Protein backbone atom coordinates (compact mmCIF):
# COMPACT_ATOMS: atom_id res chain seq x y z
CA UNK A 1 0.00 0.00 0.00
CA UNK A 2 1.39 3.37 -1.04
CA UNK A 3 1.92 5.97 1.64
CA UNK A 4 2.93 9.64 1.23
CA UNK A 5 6.49 8.65 2.14
CA UNK A 6 6.67 5.92 -0.52
CA UNK A 7 6.17 8.20 -3.51
CA UNK A 8 8.84 8.15 -6.18
CA UNK A 9 11.54 10.80 -5.53
CA UNK A 10 11.60 11.89 -9.21
CA UNK A 11 7.88 12.60 -9.06
CA UNK A 12 8.36 14.74 -5.96
CA UNK A 13 11.11 16.69 -7.75
CA UNK A 14 8.86 17.29 -10.75
CA UNK A 15 6.06 18.47 -8.51
CA UNK A 16 8.32 20.87 -6.61
CA UNK A 17 10.18 22.25 -9.68
CA UNK A 18 8.81 25.66 -10.62
CA UNK A 19 7.61 26.30 -14.17
CA UNK A 20 10.43 27.65 -16.37
CA UNK A 21 8.22 28.93 -19.17
CA UNK A 22 8.82 32.61 -19.91
CA UNK A 23 6.11 35.09 -20.54
CA UNK A 24 5.56 35.96 -24.21
CA UNK A 25 5.32 39.61 -23.19
CA UNK A 26 8.79 39.86 -21.70
CA UNK A 27 11.17 42.36 -23.30
CA UNK A 28 13.52 39.61 -24.50
CA UNK A 29 10.69 37.61 -26.06
CA UNK A 30 9.25 40.69 -27.76
CA UNK A 31 12.68 41.64 -29.09
CA UNK A 32 13.20 38.13 -30.44
CA UNK A 33 9.79 38.20 -32.13
CA UNK A 34 10.49 41.61 -33.65
CA UNK A 35 13.90 40.63 -35.01
CA UNK A 36 12.52 37.37 -36.42
CA UNK A 37 9.78 39.28 -38.22
CA UNK A 38 12.34 41.75 -39.61
CA UNK A 39 14.56 38.90 -40.83
CA UNK A 40 11.63 37.26 -42.61
CA UNK A 41 10.62 40.59 -44.14
CA UNK A 42 14.14 41.24 -45.44
CA UNK A 43 14.31 37.70 -46.86
CA UNK A 44 11.01 38.22 -48.69
CA UNK A 45 12.14 41.59 -50.06
CA UNK A 46 15.45 40.07 -51.21
CA UNK A 47 13.63 37.25 -53.00
CA UNK A 48 11.29 39.59 -54.90
CA UNK A 49 13.80 40.31 -57.73
CA UNK A 50 14.53 36.59 -58.14
CA UNK A 51 10.90 35.56 -58.37
CA UNK A 52 10.02 38.55 -60.58
CA UNK A 53 12.76 37.54 -63.03
CA UNK A 54 11.61 33.92 -62.98
CA UNK A 55 8.01 35.01 -63.53
CA UNK A 56 8.97 37.20 -66.48
CA UNK A 57 11.05 34.43 -68.03
CA UNK A 58 8.29 31.87 -67.59
CA UNK A 59 5.64 34.18 -69.08
CA UNK A 60 7.70 35.47 -72.01
CA UNK A 61 10.01 32.54 -72.58
CA UNK A 62 7.60 29.72 -71.91
CA UNK A 63 5.55 30.50 -75.00
CA UNK A 64 8.12 29.04 -77.37
CA UNK A 65 9.13 26.05 -75.28
CA UNK A 66 8.83 22.99 -77.48
CA UNK A 67 10.91 20.12 -78.77
CA UNK A 68 11.83 22.17 -81.85
CA UNK A 69 13.84 24.79 -79.94
CA UNK A 70 16.02 22.02 -78.51
CA UNK A 71 16.61 20.22 -81.83
CA UNK A 72 16.81 22.98 -84.46
CA UNK A 73 19.46 25.53 -85.39
CA UNK A 74 19.13 29.31 -84.94
CA UNK A 75 17.11 30.97 -87.72
CA UNK A 76 18.35 33.70 -90.05
CA UNK A 77 17.06 37.25 -89.80
CA UNK A 78 13.78 36.96 -91.70
CA UNK A 79 13.11 33.29 -90.95
CA UNK A 80 10.44 32.04 -88.58
CA UNK A 81 10.73 29.16 -86.15
CA UNK A 82 14.12 27.69 -85.44
CA UNK A 83 15.75 26.88 -82.13
CA UNK A 84 19.01 26.86 -80.25
CA UNK A 85 19.93 23.21 -79.81
CA UNK A 86 23.50 23.88 -80.92
CA UNK A 87 23.82 26.62 -78.28
CA UNK A 88 22.80 24.21 -75.52
CA UNK A 89 25.38 21.70 -76.71
CA UNK A 90 27.98 24.45 -77.02
CA UNK A 91 27.33 25.66 -73.47
CA UNK A 92 27.81 22.14 -72.11
CA UNK A 93 30.98 21.67 -74.18
CA UNK A 94 32.64 24.94 -73.15
CA UNK A 95 31.76 24.46 -69.49
CA UNK A 96 33.00 20.89 -69.77
CA UNK A 97 36.37 22.07 -71.07
CA UNK A 98 36.56 24.56 -68.22
CA UNK A 99 35.72 21.85 -65.69
CA UNK A 100 38.35 19.48 -67.13
CA UNK A 101 40.98 22.15 -66.50
CA UNK A 102 39.82 23.69 -63.22
CA UNK A 103 38.62 20.67 -61.21
CA UNK A 104 41.82 18.55 -61.22
CA UNK A 105 44.05 21.61 -60.77
CA UNK A 106 41.80 23.03 -58.06
CA UNK A 107 41.59 19.80 -56.05
CA UNK A 108 45.35 19.21 -56.26
CA UNK A 109 45.96 22.78 -55.13
CA UNK A 110 43.49 22.30 -52.26
CA UNK A 111 45.31 19.14 -51.16
CA UNK A 112 48.57 21.09 -51.04
CA UNK A 113 46.99 23.96 -49.11
CA UNK A 114 45.08 21.82 -46.62
CA UNK A 115 47.34 18.81 -46.05
CA UNK A 116 50.86 19.11 -47.42
CA UNK A 117 52.03 22.60 -46.50
CA UNK A 118 49.14 24.57 -44.98
CA UNK A 119 51.29 27.22 -43.27
CA UNK A 120 54.07 27.71 -45.80
CA UNK A 121 54.84 30.83 -47.78
CA UNK A 122 53.72 29.21 -51.02
CA UNK A 123 50.39 28.29 -49.41
CA UNK A 124 49.80 31.84 -48.20
CA UNK A 125 50.63 33.22 -51.64
CA UNK A 126 48.36 30.67 -53.33
CA UNK A 127 45.44 31.53 -51.03
CA UNK A 128 45.93 35.21 -51.72
CA UNK A 129 45.94 34.59 -55.47
CA UNK A 130 42.81 32.41 -55.25
CA UNK A 131 40.94 35.02 -53.23
CA UNK A 132 42.03 37.71 -55.68
CA UNK A 133 40.79 35.65 -58.63
CA UNK A 134 37.31 35.42 -57.06
CA UNK A 135 36.89 39.11 -57.86
CA UNK A 136 38.45 38.95 -61.33
CA UNK A 137 36.14 40.56 -63.93
CA UNK A 138 35.03 37.91 -66.35
CA UNK A 139 35.91 40.04 -69.37
CA UNK A 140 39.56 40.05 -68.27
CA UNK A 141 39.53 36.26 -68.23
CA UNK A 142 38.27 36.39 -71.80
CA UNK A 143 40.99 38.86 -72.83
CA UNK A 144 43.65 36.62 -71.25
CA UNK A 145 42.37 33.50 -73.03
CA UNK A 146 42.15 35.46 -76.29
CA UNK A 147 45.78 36.53 -76.02
CA UNK A 148 47.08 33.13 -74.92
CA UNK A 149 44.93 30.68 -76.91
CA UNK A 150 43.05 32.44 -79.72
CA UNK A 151 46.03 34.41 -81.03
CA UNK A 152 48.27 31.36 -80.69
CA UNK A 153 45.96 28.95 -82.50
CA UNK A 154 44.60 31.55 -84.91
CA UNK A 155 40.95 30.66 -84.32
CA UNK A 156 38.11 30.94 -81.86
CA UNK A 157 37.37 27.58 -80.27
CA UNK A 158 35.87 25.63 -77.39
CA UNK A 159 39.28 25.03 -75.73
CA UNK A 160 39.90 28.79 -75.70
CA UNK A 161 36.54 29.28 -74.03
CA UNK A 162 37.40 26.50 -71.58
CA UNK A 163 40.60 28.29 -70.54
CA UNK A 164 38.67 31.51 -69.87
CA UNK A 165 35.97 29.72 -67.88
CA UNK A 166 38.57 27.69 -65.98
CA UNK A 167 40.09 30.94 -64.69
CA UNK A 168 36.70 31.87 -63.26
CA UNK A 169 35.96 28.42 -61.86
CA UNK A 170 39.37 27.71 -60.32
CA UNK A 171 39.22 29.95 -57.20
CA UNK A 172 35.80 28.60 -56.21
CA UNK A 173 36.99 25.00 -56.52
CA UNK A 174 40.24 25.65 -54.64
CA UNK A 175 38.78 27.55 -51.70
CA UNK A 176 35.75 25.31 -51.15
CA UNK A 177 37.79 22.11 -51.51
CA UNK A 178 40.40 23.35 -49.07
CA UNK A 179 37.76 24.29 -46.51
CA UNK A 180 36.06 20.90 -46.92
CA UNK A 181 39.36 19.10 -46.32
CA UNK A 182 40.13 21.20 -43.26
CA UNK A 183 36.79 20.12 -41.75
CA UNK A 184 37.76 16.43 -41.81
CA UNK A 185 38.22 15.39 -38.13
CA UNK A 186 41.86 15.09 -37.07
CA UNK A 187 41.10 11.85 -35.19
CA UNK A 188 40.34 10.09 -38.46
CA UNK A 189 43.70 11.08 -39.94
CA UNK A 190 45.58 10.29 -36.73
CA UNK A 191 43.99 6.85 -36.61
CA UNK A 192 45.10 6.20 -40.18
CA UNK A 193 48.65 7.30 -39.39
CA UNK A 194 48.54 5.10 -36.29
CA UNK A 195 47.93 1.94 -38.31
CA UNK A 196 50.84 2.74 -40.63
CA UNK A 197 49.25 4.63 -43.53
CA UNK A 198 51.44 6.98 -45.52
CA UNK A 199 50.53 10.61 -46.13
CA UNK A 200 49.35 9.90 -49.67
CA UNK A 201 47.16 7.03 -48.43
CA UNK A 202 45.62 9.28 -45.79
CA UNK A 203 44.86 11.94 -48.41
CA UNK A 204 43.34 9.58 -51.00
CA UNK A 205 41.64 7.08 -48.65
CA UNK A 206 40.55 9.31 -45.76
CA UNK A 207 40.57 13.02 -46.51
CA UNK A 208 39.16 13.08 -50.04
CA UNK A 209 36.25 10.66 -49.41
CA UNK A 210 35.30 12.48 -46.21
CA UNK A 211 35.48 15.91 -47.88
CA UNK A 212 33.74 14.80 -51.08
CA UNK A 213 30.34 16.45 -50.39
CA UNK A 214 31.99 19.82 -49.78
CA UNK A 215 34.21 19.44 -52.83
CA UNK A 216 31.23 18.60 -55.04
CA UNK A 217 29.39 21.63 -53.68
CA UNK A 218 32.22 23.90 -54.79
CA UNK A 219 32.36 22.22 -58.18
CA UNK A 220 28.62 22.71 -58.75
CA UNK A 221 28.81 26.37 -57.74
CA UNK A 222 31.75 26.92 -60.09
CA UNK A 223 29.91 25.26 -62.97
CA UNK A 224 26.80 27.35 -62.26
CA UNK A 225 28.85 30.53 -62.48
CA UNK A 226 30.63 29.51 -65.68
CA UNK A 227 27.40 28.48 -67.44
CA UNK A 228 26.01 32.02 -67.28
CA UNK A 229 29.11 33.91 -68.46
CA UNK A 230 28.96 35.90 -71.70
CA UNK A 231 31.93 38.27 -71.92
CA UNK A 232 34.66 35.57 -71.92
CA UNK A 233 32.90 33.68 -74.69
CA UNK A 234 32.71 36.74 -76.93
CA UNK A 235 36.53 36.83 -76.92
CA UNK A 236 37.15 33.09 -77.15
CA UNK A 237 34.25 31.08 -78.60
CA UNK A 238 32.47 33.78 -80.63
CA UNK A 239 29.38 32.06 -82.08
CA UNK A 240 28.34 29.51 -84.66
CA UNK A 241 25.08 28.66 -86.42
CA UNK A 242 26.09 25.02 -86.82
CA UNK A 243 26.24 21.95 -84.62
CA UNK A 244 29.39 21.16 -82.67
CA UNK A 245 29.36 17.65 -84.19
CA UNK A 246 28.76 17.55 -87.95
CA UNK A 247 28.82 14.31 -89.97
CA UNK A 248 30.16 12.35 -87.02
CA UNK A 249 33.17 14.60 -86.37
CA UNK A 250 33.54 17.35 -83.77
CA UNK A 251 34.87 20.73 -84.88
CA UNK A 252 36.94 21.44 -81.76
CA UNK A 253 39.15 24.20 -83.19
CA UNK A 254 36.30 26.29 -84.59
CA UNK A 255 33.84 28.89 -83.26
CA UNK A 256 31.12 27.35 -81.13
CA UNK A 257 27.65 28.48 -80.08
CA UNK A 258 26.55 29.14 -76.50
CA UNK A 259 23.29 30.15 -74.85
CA UNK A 260 24.62 33.35 -73.30
CA UNK A 261 26.04 34.70 -76.58
CA UNK A 262 22.88 33.67 -78.45
CA UNK A 263 20.82 35.66 -75.95
CA UNK A 264 23.17 38.63 -76.37
CA UNK A 265 22.88 38.48 -80.17
CA UNK A 266 19.15 37.79 -80.50
CA UNK A 267 17.97 40.26 -77.84
CA UNK A 268 19.30 43.19 -79.86
CA UNK A 269 17.77 42.10 -83.18
CA UNK A 270 14.72 43.89 -84.62
CA UNK A 271 12.97 40.60 -85.42
CA UNK A 272 10.21 39.33 -83.15
CA UNK A 273 11.07 35.67 -83.74
CA UNK A 274 14.66 36.14 -82.56
CA UNK A 275 13.58 38.17 -79.53
CA UNK A 276 11.16 35.42 -78.50
CA UNK A 277 13.90 32.83 -78.88
CA UNK A 278 16.15 34.99 -76.71
CA UNK A 279 13.54 34.92 -73.94
CA UNK A 280 13.18 31.16 -74.24
CA UNK A 281 16.96 30.67 -74.23
CA UNK A 282 17.14 32.85 -71.11
CA UNK A 283 14.60 30.61 -69.40
CA UNK A 284 16.58 27.49 -70.33
CA UNK A 285 19.86 29.03 -69.16
CA UNK A 286 18.42 30.18 -65.84
CA UNK A 287 16.91 26.74 -65.33
CA UNK A 288 20.32 25.13 -65.89
CA UNK A 289 21.97 27.49 -63.40
CA UNK A 290 19.22 26.83 -60.84
CA UNK A 291 19.66 23.08 -61.24
CA UNK A 292 23.40 23.35 -60.56
CA UNK A 293 22.77 25.54 -57.50
CA UNK A 294 20.15 23.12 -56.15
CA UNK A 295 22.58 20.23 -56.65
CA UNK A 296 25.20 22.20 -54.73
CA UNK A 297 22.79 22.70 -51.84
CA UNK A 298 21.79 19.04 -51.80
CA UNK A 299 25.38 17.81 -51.91
CA UNK A 300 26.42 20.30 -49.26
CA UNK A 301 23.89 18.90 -46.79
CA UNK A 302 25.23 15.37 -47.01
CA UNK A 303 27.21 14.23 -44.03
CA UNK A 304 29.95 11.63 -44.06
KANORWO-V66126 format. One line per field, one symbol per residue. phi: phi as a letter, one per 20 degrees, with the letter a starting at -180 (. if undefined). psi: psi as a letter, one per 20 degrees, with the letter a starting at -180 (. if undefined). Layout:
BEGIN
phi->???
psi->???
END
This chain:
BEGIN
phi->.fdgeefffffffffefffefeffdfffffffffffffffffffffeggffffffffffeeffefafffeddefefgeedmnabffffffffffffffffeefffffffffffedebfdeffffffffffffffdfgffffffffffedfffenbfaffffffffffeegffffffffffffefgfffffffffenfefffffeedffffeggffffffffffffffefdgfffecdlabecffdclnceefebgcfbfffffffffeeedfffffffffffffffffffffffffffffefde
psi->pprhijqphhggghhipqpjpqpijqggghgggghghgggghggghiggghhggggggghhihjprhhhiirrqrrgjqrbabkhhhgghghgghgghhhghgggggghhgghhggmhjrhhgghggggghhhhjpphhhhggghghggghgijqqrghghhgghhhhhghgggghgghhhhipphhgghhghhjjqrghhgghhggghhjgghghghgggghhghhjqgghhhighcrqjrqhopkjqpngmqqqrqgghgggghhjqjphghgghggghgggghggghghhghggghhipq.
END
